[in-house]
Amino acid sequence: MSIFARLVDERFIAHRNRSTSLAGKAGALLAIVLFCYHLWVNGVWSWDLLAVAATVALVKVAVLAWYLIND
C-alpha cells in the first residue's frame, strides 16, 4: 500500500466532495445576492455576476442529467 493510499481514504474523498459542493453553493448564492444588490440599489444589471450564477446552475443541472442518464 502506498503512502498516498494511507493518507487518503474514503472519508477524505467524501469530505472533499461535500466541502466542494458547499463551496459551489455558497459561491452561487453570493453571486445571486450581489447581483440582486446591484440591481436593487444601483439599478444596474451586473452581467458578470448573472453569468457566474447561471454557469453554476447550468453545470449543476448538466452533471445531474449526466449521472441520471449514465447511472
C-alpha positions as CSV (number, residue, x, y, z in Angstrom):
1,M,0.0,0.0,0.0
2,S,1.4,3.4,-1.0
3,I,1.8,6.3,1.4
4,F,-0.8,8.3,-0.6
5,A,-3.4,5.5,-0.1
6,R,-2.7,5.5,3.6
7,L,-3.3,9.3,3.8
8,V,-6.3,9.5,1.5
9,D,-9.2,7.1,2.3
10,E,-12.9,7.1,1.5
11,R,-13.7,9.6,4.3
12,F,-11.2,12.1,2.9
13,I,-12.9,11.8,-0.5
14,A,-16.4,12.2,0.9
15,H,-15.4,15.2,3.0
16,R,-13.7,16.8,-0.1
17,N,-16.8,16.2,-2.2
18,R,-19.1,17.7,0.5
19,S,-16.9,20.7,1.0
20,T,-16.6,21.4,-2.7
21,S,-20.3,21.1,-3.1
22,L,-20.9,23.5,-0.2
23,A,-18.4,26.0,-1.6
24,G,-20.0,25.9,-5.0
25,K,-23.5,26.6,-3.5
26,A,-22.1,29.4,-1.4
27,G,-20.4,31.0,-4.4
28,A,-23.6,30.8,-6.4
29,L,-25.6,32.3,-3.6
30,L,-23.1,35.1,-3.1
31,A,-23.2,35.9,-6.9
32,I,-27.1,36.0,-6.8
33,V,-27.2,38.1,-3.7
34,L,-24.6,40.6,-5.2
35,F,-26.5,40.7,-8.5
36,C,-29.8,41.5,-6.7
37,Y,-28.0,44.1,-4.5
38,H,-26.5,45.9,-7.6
39,L,-29.9,45.7,-9.3
40,W,-31.9,47.0,-6.3
41,V,-29.5,49.7,-5.0
42,N,-27.8,50.9,-8.2
43,G,-30.4,49.9,-10.8
44,V,-27.5,48.2,-12.7
45,W,-27.7,44.8,-14.3
46,S,-24.3,43.2,-13.3
47,W,-24.0,40.7,-16.2
48,D,-20.8,39.2,-14.9
49,L,-22.5,38.1,-11.6
50,L,-25.5,36.9,-13.5
51,A,-23.2,34.8,-15.8
52,V,-21.5,33.3,-12.8
53,A,-24.8,32.3,-11.2
54,A,-26.1,30.9,-14.5
55,T,-23.0,28.9,-15.1
56,V,-23.1,27.3,-11.7
57,A,-26.8,26.4,-12.2
58,L,-26.2,25.1,-15.7
59,V,-23.3,22.9,-14.7
60,K,-25.2,21.6,-11.7
61,V,-28.2,20.6,-13.9
62,A,-25.9,19.2,-16.7
63,V,-24.0,17.0,-14.2
64,L,-27.2,15.9,-12.6
65,A,-28.6,14.9,-16.0
66,W,-25.3,13.1,-16.9
67,Y,-25.4,11.0,-13.8
68,L,-29.1,10.3,-14.2
69,I,-28.6,9.1,-17.8
70,N,-25.4,7.1,-17.2
71,D,-26.0,5.6,-13.8
